[in-house]
Amino acid sequence: LAVDKQQQLGKPQQQQQQSADGFAKLRTLEAAITQASITQVTATTKIFLICGDLKRCLTGKSKYAGRFAAATVGHRHVHMLSPEYDLAQVLQPKGLVLVESGQNMVQLNNEQVRAFEDRVVEMAEAGGFRRHGVLGVAANSRSSSSGGVVAEQQQQTVQAWCVPPGHFALEVAS
């Protein structure tokens, strides 16, 4: 009877070890899949990090006309969507720009976030872009304990691009 109790006590430990081994194998497999995905994407993609004078480095050079499928713009650089920067001319037809919205600026409430996005879209339309789909601040929002408003946003997919939370997509209008 004492031997049976010791064997029964050992079974949960064996099951825990088997479970931990199974999770380790899954994590290893997941890491391999992630690495293969990244390798596949980067084998066919070139990423250009451009900062400084956009006109001098990018839009002012004819060799970049229509060359890019997509671009990203942070909330501090949305002025680059205006006509004076000609960002639309370096993108392919229907090229996308993923724009960081005001949701990431914690000092803004929902009304200010919407006003920021509306102003960005207005500026972008003048620069040759249009809003891609119905994106932006989600209708579901809740007040935080500090009195601010936290917007809940579902992750959006645009063509083959995944729009990160707190961003919206614009496309070249022409």
Secondary structure as UniProt FT lines:
FT   HELIX           2..43
FT   HELIX           55..59
FT   HELIX           62..64
FT   TURN            65..66
FT   STRAND          68..73
FT   HELIX           75..81
FT   HELIX           83..85
FT   HELIX           87..90
FT   STRAND          91..100
FT   HELIX           102..104
FT   TURN            106..107
FT   HELIX           110..126
FT   TURN            127..128
FT   STRAND          129..131
FT   STRAND          141..143
FT   TURN            145..146
FT   STRAND          149..151
FT   STRAND          156..158
FT   TURN            159..160
FT   STRAND          161..163
FT   TURN            165..166
FT   STRAND          167..172
//
